[in-house]
Amino acid sequence: MLSLAPILMHSDAVPAEVRSALRAASEAPPDRRKVELKLAARALYQVTDLDCAEVRELLGLPEGGAC
């Protein structure tokens, strides 16, 4: 699944708290990466008008989870 997280992490159009969460996911050990990415998805969902499915798709997370 394609993730736009690396691009979003460096975009000034993305709020700083979301970029920070994406950076934490990127730097997390492999066993923590998915958890951190879900936290980043929640942060992105809370500050945008995107629905949860769109946020999860942008970050390369599987369908059907919560934000």
N, C-alpha and C positions, 0 to 999 in steps of 0.2 A: 504494500500500500504506500502510495506517495505521500510524503509529508512536506508541507510548506513551512514547518517550524523553523528551519534554518534561515529562511528568507524573512519570516516575520520577526525573528529574534533581532535582526539588524535594521528593521524598518522604523524610521522616525514616526510613521503614521500609526504605529502600534503603541498603546500606552506603556509607560515605563514599567509598571508593575507586571504587565503581561510579558514584556521582554525579559524581565528578571526571572519570572517563573519558567519561561522557555529556556533560558540560560541554565537554570538549575536542573531542568530535565536533561539538557544536553550534557552537563557535567556530572550527572549522577552515575553511580555504579550501575552496571547492567541490571541488577536485581531490583533497583529502585527507580529505574528510568520510566517505566510505565506509570507508576504511581505519581511521579513528578509531572509527567505529561498530562495526566488527568487533572492535576491541580492547575496546570497552565490552561487547560481547556476550560475549567470552571472560571478562572480569572478572565479569560477572553470572552466567555459567554456573558459574564456579569457587566462588562463595560461596552458591549456592542449590541446592535440590534439583530445579530445573527441568531438563528435558532440553534439548538443544541446539536442537531444532526450536521448542520453546516460547519460548526466549530470542530466537531469530532473528525469530519472529513478533511478539513484544512490541516489538522495536526496528525493525520494518518492513524487515527484511532478507529477501531471497529464500530460498526453501526449498533445502535440499540442501547448504548450505555447512557448514563446520566451525566449531566454537567453541573 
